[in-house]
Amino acid sequence: MQASDRFNINSQLEHLQAKYVGTGHADLNRFEWAVNIQRDSYASYIGHYPILGYFALAENESIGRERYNFMQKMLLPCGLPPERKRIEEDKARPEASHELL
């Protein structure tokens, strides 16, 4: 791989990260990344009617109720965020980053 290829790949990645929120960036912590993934999944479930119908059938709920439940889950998909002090301490200790979730 040449240096120009690496620059091109990095510039494409930066462009995607600027264009789409869910692709993340260098300062994104694990909690924020997990929240983006969960919200993107719930939005996809709500937007695709057959998948929404499948979930409604599996949980024995109406489609409207299931849509409402997914929208409610989008508010705090991974629970409350961890304290900022703890996140800053974990950034200083990279081996403890798995304890965030």
N, C-alpha and C positions, 0 to 999 in steps of 0.2 A: 504494500500500500504506500503510495506516495504522499508527500506532504500536502499537495494540492487536493488529493482525495479526502484527506482528513479535514481540511479546511472546508471543503464543500459539504461534507456530511455534518460537520458542526454548524455551519450556517443554515442548512436545511432544518436541523433540530431546533435551533434558536427561532427560526421562522414559525415552525409548528407550535412551539411553546408560547410564542407571542400571540398566535392566532387562536389557539384552543386552550382554554383554562385547564382542562382535565389532563393535559400532557405533562404538567408539572414544570418545575424549574429547579435550579441548584439549591435554593434556600427552602425548599418544601420539606417539612418534617413528615414522619411516618403517619401521624394522626391525620394531617391535612390530606395526604395522599389517599388514605383509606376512606375518608369522607368523600373525596372526589369520585372514587371508584363506586362506592355505595350509591351516591346520588345519581351517577350516570346509569347504574343498573336499574334503579327504581324508575327513572325517567324513561328508559327503554321499555320496561315492563308496562308502564302506563301508555306509552305511545304505540305499542304493538297490540292490537285488539285480540288476536288469537292467543298470545302469551298470557294476556290479562284474563281471558276466558279460561285458560288452562289452570291458572292459579286459583281463580274463583271456584272452579269445579273441584280442585284438589282440597280446598279448605272449606267447602260447602258454604260459601258466601255468595252474595250477588256480585255482579261485576262492578256495580257502582260502589258497593261497600269495599270491595278489594282495591279499587282505584283510590278511594278515600284513605284506606289504611296505608297504601304506599305513599301517598302524599304526606301523611302524618309522619311516616318513618323518615321522610326526607329532611325533616326539621333537625333531628339529632340522630343521624344514622349510626354513629359509633359511640353514642353516649356523650357525656360532657367532656370538653377538651381538658387535657392535663394542665396542671399549673405551669405558668411560664418559667418559674424558677427551676422546676424539675427538668423542663426541656433544655434550658441553658446548661444545667449541670450535666445532662446526658450528652450534649454536644461536646463537652469537654472530655467525656469518657466514651469513646466510640464502642467499647465492648458492652456497654449497658444500654445500647439503643434498642435492643429487643424487648426491654421492659416497658416501653411506652404503650403498647397495645394490650 
